[in-house]
Each structure stands twice: as structure tokens, then as C-alpha cells.
Amino acid sequence: MKALQYRTIGAAPEVVTVPDPEPGPGQVLLKVTAAGVCHSDIAVMSWPAESFPYALPLTLGHEGVGTVAALGDGVSGVQEGDSVAVYGPQGCGRCAKCAEGKENYCLRADELGIRPPGLGAPGSMAEYMLVDDARHLVPIDGLDPVATVPLTDAGLTPYHAIKGALPKLLPGSTAVVIGTGGLGHVAIQLLRAMTAARVIALDVSEDKLAFARTVGAHEAVLSDAHAAAKVRELTGGIGAQAVFDFVGAEPTVRTAGAVAAVEGDISIVGIGGGTLPVGFGALPFEVSVSAPYWGSRGELIEVLDLARAGAVSVHTETYSLDEAPLAYERLHAGKVNGRAVILPHG
């Protein structure tokens, strides 16, 4: 089968031919119908050799939707032909966090060498992929695979972050979204669907701000040295009750700290390497800063329910598997609005 692999540190990913996988005991083989392209993949491919944590070659793709093609011995709960989404942040299934359904915070994943698809384990950018346990599959129940696949990360991750801030997003409150790309443009829609907050979007170009307005932002502000002052002006000097930074670079986390209100929440979701000092006087009183990771399997089910209700949709552009390297080039150049989706059999 064909697969998109990162094979050499510092090199571009390549479309190669690899052996067809076969499911072992407990495993499910999927015929991949759609795979999402994410900035996290670009971050992984930028790591130097001395700190690269995964074995190469690595089949990319941590967002996946497919059709069940074959079942290993002992598998129950799914049948051949089922259309399913892959829950990416897979855990051991037995620790205290997994018992809560929070496999994204599994306490034993590192110890046991459990890696998400595309982030250590073979991912979804291939004609077929193996899933180690049927519990990591969620039925899409009639949803379009292309529209659904980004929701497994670009939907689930902001949903998880926003859900934690809901008690503060009351009528009259403000939420700031920094970065309106793959995750950010979904976050804007989720905030509009789930809260009464006014949503202010920040990004670096007028076309991205226009895009943010089309998906529901009440205000759109250029993310520059004047952004914090502009947000303060828009909020009457109070600031935002919740700030979601989907970039996570040093300039954006500084902006996040500068626009937060007293008792506000700051979620640094992006992996741009920025850090925000926390301590008395460093931020407004009682501001909480978190770095959430992905979301629970139950939350993925909730996100798909929102999609079925028409409350959230992802702007997508599609590519064949042979065109996947081009999709990464366009994403890296900032030319993708929303999410690029690979169609392995398209």
C-alpha cells in the first residue's frame, strides 16, 4: 500500500510503498477514507535528531477516519463496513485517568511505550491503518468523512479547552482566540455554539481575520504589538475571561497574559514553544494558566454530536495521497485556511 512517511530527519515526507498491514489479536484494520494534516506534524518534523523521540520511518497522520476492513481475533463492538473515527490519544485503558475516560492523560503511556497514531505509531496517511483496540473507534453515524476527520483533533482539542472554561463564559463575558487556523476557526464556532461570550479573534493577516469573521468571530484584531491594547479597549479595560492561544509562540503567550481579566483562564494550546511566567504580580489576580492536551473519548463523541446538529463545521481542502507533501508545504507557508485533508483512495 501507499503511505506518507517521515523517513529522514530534516527531510520532507515521502510517499512510499509499504507492506499491507494485517490485524493481529484485538486489532482492527481500517481502510482510511480521510486523514487530516496538522501543524503538529510540521513541529515533529522540525525536531533535531538528538531530541527526536520516535523511530523512523514514521507514517504520519494523527487524524483519521476509515471503514472497518478486517477484524483480528477477539474483537467485538465493531463490524466490517462500519465507518468510524479514530480516537488519537490512546492510553493503557487501566490507570486512574483512563478509568475516567481521559486516555489523553494516561499515567502509563510513556512507561508502556504507547504512542498516538502518526505521533510515534503508524498513522492515518496511508491506504490502511491498524488500530490496537476497538474502544479507540467512534462511529461517525452518517457524517461525511472529510468533514469529520479534522474534528478528531482540530475539533476535540479546542472543545476540551473550552469546556474547562465554561463556568466563566457567561453572558457579558469575552473570549479571545489567538490563531484562527485549523484549531482556532473551530474554536470560534464552538464558543458561539456553547457560550454567550463575545468572541474576539486575533491573527496576523487581514485575510485570516476576514475568515475568522465568516466563522463567527464578533471582532477580529490584527495580532501585533497593539493587539493587547485593542482587546483591552474592546472590553472596556477589563480584559477577557478566557483566552485560547492556538499558536503558543512567545509573542502570542505574552499577548494572552496581557489580555486576560482578573480571575480569567488562559489555555496555551499551541506548541510554538512559548512560556508564560506565573507568579504574584506577573498576571492579573487569580488568573489560571493551563496547557491542555487533546481531549477524552467521551468529548470526541460530544464534538461529533455538535457536528450532527450543524453547530460546527471545518473548512477543508482535499488532496490525494500523492499530493500530501504539497499539502504540508502549503500549510507551512500559511496558505491553508482551515484544514487540509488527505484522501488515500481519492
C-alpha positions as CSV (number, residue, x, y, z in Angstrom):
1,M,0.0,0.0,0.0
2,K,1.0,3.7,-0.3
3,A,1.8,5.7,2.8
4,L,3.2,9.1,3.6
5,Q,6.3,8.7,5.8
6,Y,8.8,11.0,7.5
7,R,11.9,9.0,6.8
8,T,14.9,11.2,7.4
9,I,15.5,13.9,10.0
10,G,15.2,17.3,8.3
11,A,13.8,16.0,5.0
12,A,10.4,16.4,3.5
13,P,7.9,13.5,4.0
14,E,7.7,11.0,1.1
15,V,5.0,8.9,-0.4
16,V,6.3,5.3,-0.4
17,T,5.1,1.7,-0.8
18,V,5.0,-0.4,2.4
19,P,3.6,-3.8,3.2
20,D,-0.2,-4.1,3.7
21,P,-0.9,-4.4,7.4
22,E,-2.8,-7.4,8.8
23,P,-4.7,-7.2,12.1
24,G,-3.4,-9.3,15.0
25,P,-5.4,-10.4,18.1
26,G,-7.6,-7.5,19.3
27,Q,-6.7,-5.2,16.4
28,V,-8.9,-3.5,13.8
29,L,-7.8,-2.8,10.2
30,L,-9.2,0.3,8.7
31,K,-9.4,1.3,5.1
32,V,-8.6,5.0,5.5
33,T,-11.1,7.3,3.9
34,A,-9.7,10.6,5.2
35,A,-6.7,11.9,7.1
36,G,-6.0,15.3,8.5
37,V,-2.9,17.5,8.0
38,C,-1.8,19.3,11.2
39,H,0.8,21.8,12.3
40,S,1.8,19.4,15.0
41,D,3.2,17.2,12.2
42,I,5.4,20.1,11.0
43,A,6.6,20.6,14.5
44,V,7.6,17.0,14.8
45,M,9.5,17.1,11.5
46,S,11.4,20.2,12.7
47,W,12.8,18.5,15.8
48,P,16.6,17.9,15.7
49,A,18.0,14.3,15.7
50,E,19.3,14.5,19.2
51,S,15.8,15.1,20.7
52,F,13.7,13.2,18.2
53,P,11.6,10.7,20.3
54,Y,10.2,8.4,17.6
55,A,11.6,5.6,15.5
56,L,11.8,6.3,11.7
57,P,10.4,5.8,9.3
58,L,7.1,7.2,10.7
59,T,3.8,7.1,8.8
60,L,2.2,10.5,9.5
61,G,-1.4,11.3,10.3
62,H,-3.0,11.6,13.8
63,E,-6.4,12.5,12.5
64,G,-8.1,9.5,10.8
65,V,-11.5,8.3,9.6
66,G,-12.0,5.0,7.9
67,T,-14.1,1.9,7.2
68,V,-13.5,-1.3,9.1
69,A,-11.9,-3.6,6.7
70,A,-10.9,-6.6,8.8
71,L,-11.0,-7.7,12.5
72,G,-8.4,-9.5,14.5
73,D,-9.2,-12.4,16.8
74,G,-11.3,-11.5,19.8
75,V,-12.5,-8.1,18.5
76,S,-16.1,-7.1,19.4
77,G,-18.1,-3.9,19.3
78,V,-17.4,-3.1,15.6
79,Q,-18.2,-4.9,12.3
80,E,-16.7,-4.9,8.9
81,G,-18.0,-1.9,6.9
82,D,-18.5,0.4,9.9
83,S,-17.5,4.0,9.3
84,V,-15.5,5.2,12.3
85,A,-13.3,8.0,13.5
86,V,-10.0,7.1,15.3
87,Y,-9.6,8.5,18.8
88,G,-5.9,9.5,18.8
89,P,-4.5,10.0,22.3
90,Q,-4.7,6.3,23.2
91,G,-3.8,5.2,26.7
92,C,-3.4,1.9,28.6
93,G,-7.1,1.7,29.5
94,R,-6.4,0.7,33.1
95,C,-4.8,3.6,35.0
96,A,-6.9,6.0,37.1
97,K,-7.1,8.6,34.3
98,C,-8.1,6.0,31.7
99,A,-10.8,4.8,34.1
100,E,-12.2,8.4,34.0
101,G,-12.2,8.2,30.2
102,K,-9.2,10.6,30.0
103,E,-6.9,8.5,27.9
104,N,-5.3,11.7,26.7
105,Y,-3.8,11.9,30.3
106,C,-2.9,8.3,30.6
107,L,-0.5,7.8,33.5
108,R,1.4,4.9,32.0
109,A,1.5,5.7,28.3
110,D,5.2,6.7,28.4
111,E,6.2,3.7,30.5
112,L,4.4,1.3,28.2
113,G,5.6,2.9,25.0
114,I,2.0,3.8,23.9
115,R,2.1,6.4,21.1
116,P,-0.7,8.0,19.2
117,P,-1.1,7.2,15.5
118,G,1.2,9.5,13.5
119,L,3.0,10.6,16.6
120,G,5.1,7.5,17.3
121,A,2.8,4.8,16.0
122,P,1.9,4.3,12.3
123,G,-0.7,6.9,11.4
124,S,-3.6,7.5,9.0
125,M,-1.8,8.9,6.0
126,A,-1.9,5.5,4.3
127,E,-4.4,3.4,2.4
128,Y,-4.8,1.2,5.5
129,M,-4.0,1.6,9.2
130,L,-4.2,-0.7,12.3
131,V,-5.9,0.4,15.5
132,D,-4.9,-1.5,18.5
133,D,-8.3,-1.6,20.3
134,A,-11.9,-1.2,19.1
135,R,-12.5,1.2,22.1
136,H,-10.4,3.8,20.2
137,L,-13.0,3.9,17.4
138,V,-16.1,6.1,17.4
139,P,-18.9,5.6,14.9
140,I,-19.4,8.7,12.7
141,D,-23.1,7.6,12.0
142,G,-23.6,9.2,8.6
143,L,-21.3,12.2,8.9
144,D,-19.1,12.9,5.9
145,P,-15.6,11.5,6.4
146,V,-13.8,14.6,5.0
147,A,-15.8,17.0,7.3
148,T,-15.4,14.7,10.2
149,V,-11.7,13.8,10.3
150,P,-10.5,17.2,11.5
151,L,-12.8,17.0,14.4
152,T,-10.7,14.2,15.9
153,D,-8.1,16.8,16.8
154,A,-8.9,20.3,15.4
155,G,-12.4,19.9,17.0
156,L,-11.6,17.8,20.0
157,T,-8.7,19.8,21.3
158,P,-10.4,23.2,21.4
159,Y,-13.6,21.6,22.7
160,H,-11.6,20.2,25.6
161,A,-10.0,23.6,26.3
162,I,-13.3,25.5,26.1
163,K,-15.3,23.0,28.2
164,G,-13.0,23.7,31.1
165,A,-13.6,27.5,30.9
166,L,-17.4,27.3,30.5
167,P,-18.2,28.5,34.1
168,K,-16.5,31.8,33.2
169,L,-18.0,32.3,29.8
170,L,-21.3,33.8,31.0
171,P,-23.4,36.5,29.3
172,G,-21.3,39.7,29.1
173,S,-18.0,37.8,29.1
174,T,-15.3,37.8,26.4
175,A,-13.3,35.0,24.9
176,V,-10.2,35.7,22.9
177,V,-9.0,33.2,20.2
178,I,-5.4,33.7,19.1
179,G,-4.7,32.0,15.8
180,T,-7.7,31.2,13.5
181,G,-6.3,28.3,11.6
182,G,-7.1,24.6,11.8
183,L,-8.0,24.6,15.6
184,G,-8.8,28.3,16.0
185,H,-11.5,28.6,13.4
186,V,-13.2,25.6,15.1
187,A,-12.8,27.2,18.5
188,I,-14.7,30.3,17.3
189,Q,-17.6,28.1,16.2
190,L,-17.6,26.1,19.4
191,L,-17.6,29.3,21.5
192,R,-20.5,30.7,19.6
193,A,-22.4,27.4,19.9
194,M,-21.6,26.7,23.6
195,T,-21.5,30.1,25.2
196,A,-22.9,33.6,25.3
197,A,-19.5,35.2,25.3
198,R,-18.3,37.8,22.8
199,V,-15.6,36.3,20.7
200,I,-12.5,38.3,19.7
201,A,-10.2,36.6,17.2
202,L,-6.5,37.5,16.7
203,D,-4.4,36.6,13.7
204,V,-1.6,38.1,11.6
205,S,-3.2,39.0,8.3
206,E,-6.4,40.6,7.1
207,D,-7.5,37.6,5.1
208,K,-7.3,35.4,8.2
209,L,-9.3,38.0,10.2
210,A,-11.9,38.0,7.4
211,F,-12.0,34.2,7.6
212,A,-12.5,34.5,11.4
213,R,-15.5,36.8,10.9
214,T,-17.1,34.4,8.5
215,V,-17.0,31.5,11.0
216,G,-18.5,33.7,13.8
217,A,-16.0,36.0,15.5
218,H,-17.7,39.2,16.7
219,E,-14.4,41.1,16.5
220,A,-11.2,40.4,14.6
221,V,-7.9,42.1,15.6
222,L,-4.5,42.1,14.0
223,S,-2.1,40.1,16.2
224,D,0.7,42.6,16.5
225,A,2.3,44.8,19.2
226,H,-1.0,46.8,19.6
227,A,-3.3,43.7,19.9
228,A,-3.5,43.7,23.7
229,A,-4.3,47.4,23.9
230,K,-7.1,46.9,21.3
231,V,-8.6,44.0,23.2
232,R,-8.5,46.0,26.4
233,E,-10.2,48.8,24.6
234,L,-12.9,46.5,23.2
235,T,-13.6,45.1,26.7
236,G,-13.7,48.5,28.5
237,G,-10.3,47.9,30.1
238,I,-11.5,44.6,31.8
239,G,-9.9,42.1,29.5
240,A,-11.1,38.6,28.6
241,Q,-12.5,36.0,30.9
242,A,-11.0,33.2,28.8
243,V,-8.1,33.3,26.3
244,F,-7.2,30.4,24.0
245,D,-3.8,30.6,22.3
246,F,-3.7,28.1,19.4
247,V,-0.2,29.3,18.4
248,G,1.7,29.1,21.7
249,A,4.8,31.1,20.5
250,E,6.5,33.6,22.7
251,P,4.8,36.7,21.3
252,T,1.3,35.1,21.5
253,V,1.6,33.8,25.0
254,R,2.7,37.3,26.1
255,T,-0.4,38.7,24.4
256,A,-2.6,36.1,26.1
257,G,-1.2,37.2,29.5
258,A,-1.8,40.9,28.6
259,V,-5.4,40.5,27.6
260,A,-6.6,38.2,30.5
261,A,-9.1,39.6,33.0
262,V,-8.9,39.2,36.8
263,E,-9.8,35.6,37.5
264,G,-9.5,34.8,33.9
265,D,-8.5,31.5,32.3
266,I,-5.6,31.2,29.8
267,S,-5.2,28.0,27.8
268,I,-2.0,27.6,25.9
269,V,-2.9,25.0,23.3
270,G,-0.4,25.7,20.5
271,I,3.0,24.1,20.7
272,G,5.1,27.1,19.5
273,G,7.4,26.9,22.4
274,G,6.4,30.0,24.3
275,T,6.1,30.1,28.1
276,L,4.1,32.4,30.3
277,P,5.5,33.4,33.8
278,V,3.1,32.7,36.6
279,G,3.5,34.4,40.0
280,F,2.2,37.2,42.2
281,G,2.2,40.3,40.1
282,A,3.1,38.6,36.8
283,L,-0.6,38.3,35.8
284,P,-3.9,39.8,36.9
285,F,-5.1,38.4,40.2
286,E,-6.1,34.7,40.2
287,V,-5.6,34.1,36.5
288,S,-5.3,30.4,35.8
289,V,-2.9,29.1,33.1
290,S,-3.2,25.6,31.6
291,A,-1.6,23.7,28.8
292,P,-4.4,21.2,27.8
293,Y,-3.7,18.2,25.6
294,W,-6.2,16.8,23.1
295,G,-9.4,15.5,24.9
296,S,-11.3,12.5,26.2
297,R,-13.0,9.9,24.1
298,G,-16.3,11.0,25.6
299,E,-15.6,14.5,24.5
300,L,-15.0,13.3,20.9
301,I,-18.4,11.8,20.9
302,E,-19.8,15.2,22.1
303,V,-18.0,17.0,19.3
304,L,-19.4,14.7,16.7
305,D,-22.9,15.2,18.2
306,L,-22.3,19.0,17.7
307,A,-21.4,18.4,14.1
308,R,-24.6,16.4,13.5
309,A,-26.6,19.2,15.0
310,G,-24.9,21.6,12.5
311,A,-23.2,23.6,15.2
312,V,-19.7,23.2,14.0
313,S,-18.1,22.5,10.6
314,V,-14.5,22.6,9.4
315,H,-13.3,24.4,6.3
316,T,-11.4,21.8,4.3
317,E,-9.4,21.5,1.2
318,T,-8.6,18.0,-0.1
319,Y,-5.6,16.3,-1.6
320,S,-4.7,12.9,-2.9
321,L,-2.1,10.8,-1.0
322,D,0.4,11.6,-3.8
323,E,-0.3,15.3,-3.2
324,A,0.2,15.0,0.6
325,P,3.8,16.6,0.6
326,L,2.3,19.6,-1.2
327,A,-0.4,19.9,1.5
328,Y,2.3,20.2,4.1
329,E,4.2,22.7,2.0
330,R,1.1,24.9,1.7
331,L,0.3,24.5,5.4
332,H,3.9,25.5,6.4
333,A,3.6,28.6,4.1
334,G,0.3,29.6,5.8
335,K,-1.7,29.1,2.6
336,V,-4.3,26.7,4.1
337,N,-7.5,28.2,5.5
338,G,-9.0,25.6,7.9
339,R,-7.7,22.1,7.4
340,A,-6.1,20.1,4.6
341,V,-7.5,16.6,4.3
342,I,-5.8,13.7,2.5
343,L,-7.9,11.2,0.6
344,P,-5.8,8.0,0.4
345,H,-8.2,6.4,-2.0
346,G,-9.2,9.6,-3.8
